[in-house]
Amino acid sequence: MDRPGNARRAISCAALMTSESDGEALSATRGLCRLLKRDGLDPAAVVAAGLLRNAAPLSAPAAHPRPFSFNVEGEWKRRARMARGCPHLNEWELGFLRDVTEHRTLTQRQKDTLKAILAKAERGRS
């Protein structure tokens, strides 16, 4: 990505690709493909390069896990969906993230587990 703004937009699009809304996920996918092609990159090659290096080709800078509120339902669900794309999480953690987004409210134990998994996922991106 030539410009920092394009990289930020690409990261945002990639995060939205895991949305439960088919329309939102499709729109994000097409937006990311347009950005990559505009910069002369092949989307399949970008994904392959990231997987082969075992690191995301466009990683968001995250110095510290961001605090968030469980009172804002969309925020914790959005972050849980984003974390499902992290290659540093094991199968159990990925399954937990898939299941937890189906809940409207969480127990304190689920909240603590979610916080720990999100911290691990965000450490893996930096």
C-alpha positions as CSV (number, residue, x, y, z in Angstrom):
1,M,0.0,0.0,0.0
2,D,1.5,3.3,-1.1
3,R,-0.3,5.6,1.3
4,P,-1.0,5.2,5.0
5,G,-4.6,6.1,4.5
6,N,-5.0,3.2,2.0
7,A,-3.5,0.8,4.5
8,R,-5.9,1.9,7.2
9,R,-8.8,1.5,4.8
10,A,-7.6,-1.9,3.8
11,I,-7.3,-3.0,7.4
12,S,-10.8,-1.7,8.2
13,C,-12.2,-3.6,5.2
14,A,-10.4,-6.8,6.2
15,A,-11.8,-6.5,9.7
16,L,-15.4,-6.1,8.3
17,M,-15.0,-9.2,6.2
18,T,-15.9,-11.4,9.2
19,S,-19.2,-9.5,9.8
20,E,-22.3,-11.7,10.4
21,S,-24.1,-9.5,7.8
22,D,-23.6,-11.0,4.4
23,G,-24.0,-7.6,2.7
24,E,-21.5,-5.9,4.9
25,A,-18.9,-8.7,4.5
26,L,-19.3,-8.7,0.7
27,S,-19.0,-5.0,0.5
28,A,-15.9,-5.1,2.6
29,T,-14.4,-7.8,0.5
30,R,-15.0,-5.9,-2.7
31,G,-13.7,-2.7,-1.2
32,L,-10.5,-4.4,-0.1
33,C,-10.0,-6.0,-3.5
34,R,-10.5,-2.6,-5.2
35,L,-7.9,-1.0,-2.9
36,L,-5.3,-3.8,-3.5
37,K,-5.9,-3.7,-7.3
38,R,-5.6,0.1,-7.4
39,D,-2.1,-0.3,-5.8
40,G,-1.2,-3.0,-8.3
41,L,-1.5,-5.9,-5.9
42,D,-3.3,-9.2,-6.5
43,P,-5.6,-10.1,-3.5
44,A,-4.8,-13.8,-3.7
45,A,-1.0,-13.1,-3.7
46,V,-1.4,-10.8,-0.7
47,V,-3.2,-13.5,1.3
48,A,-0.7,-16.2,0.2
49,A,2.2,-14.0,1.2
50,G,0.7,-13.4,4.6
51,L,0.0,-17.0,5.2
52,L,3.4,-18.2,4.0
53,R,5.1,-15.7,6.3
54,N,2.6,-16.6,9.1
55,A,1.9,-13.0,9.6
56,A,-0.7,-10.6,8.3
57,P,0.6,-8.6,5.3
58,L,-1.3,-5.5,6.5
59,S,-1.2,-5.4,10.3
60,A,-2.8,-2.7,12.4
61,P,-0.4,-1.0,14.8
62,A,-1.5,-2.1,18.3
63,A,0.9,-1.2,21.1
64,H,-1.5,-2.2,23.9
65,P,-4.9,-3.9,23.9
66,R,-7.6,-1.3,23.9
67,P,-9.9,-1.3,26.8
68,F,-13.6,-1.7,25.9
69,S,-16.9,-1.8,27.6
70,F,-19.2,-4.8,27.7
71,N,-22.1,-2.3,27.9
72,V,-21.6,-1.5,24.3
73,E,-22.8,-4.7,22.7
74,G,-21.6,-4.0,19.2
75,E,-18.1,-3.1,20.3
76,W,-17.2,-6.4,22.0
77,K,-18.9,-8.4,19.3
78,R,-17.1,-6.5,16.6
79,R,-13.7,-7.1,18.3
80,A,-14.5,-10.8,18.8
81,R,-15.3,-11.2,15.1
82,M,-12.1,-9.3,14.1
83,A,-10.0,-11.6,16.4
84,R,-11.3,-14.7,14.6
85,G,-8.9,-14.0,11.8
86,C,-5.9,-14.1,14.1
87,P,-3.5,-16.9,13.3
88,H,-2.1,-16.9,16.8
89,L,-5.2,-18.3,18.4
90,N,-5.8,-22.0,18.9
91,E,-9.0,-23.9,17.8
92,W,-10.6,-23.7,21.3
93,E,-10.1,-19.9,21.4
94,L,-11.5,-19.5,17.8
95,G,-14.5,-21.6,18.7
96,F,-15.1,-19.6,21.9
97,L,-15.1,-16.4,19.8
98,R,-17.6,-17.9,17.3
99,D,-19.9,-19.0,20.1
100,V,-19.7,-15.9,22.3
101,T,-20.9,-13.6,19.5
102,E,-24.2,-15.5,19.5
103,H,-24.9,-14.3,23.1
104,R,-26.6,-11.1,24.0
105,T,-25.1,-10.9,27.5
106,L,-22.0,-12.6,29.0
107,T,-21.2,-14.0,32.4
108,Q,-18.3,-12.6,34.3
109,R,-16.2,-15.7,33.4
110,Q,-17.0,-15.3,29.7
111,K,-16.0,-11.6,29.9
112,D,-12.7,-12.5,31.5
113,T,-12.0,-15.2,28.9
114,L,-13.0,-12.9,26.1
115,K,-10.6,-10.2,27.4
116,A,-7.7,-12.7,27.6
117,I,-8.3,-14.0,24.1
118,L,-8.6,-10.5,22.6
119,A,-5.4,-9.4,24.4
120,K,-3.6,-12.5,22.9
121,A,-5.0,-11.7,19.4
122,E,-4.0,-8.1,19.6
123,R,-0.5,-9.0,20.8
124,G,-0.1,-11.3,17.9
125,R,-0.9,-8.5,15.4
126,S,1.8,-6.2,16.7
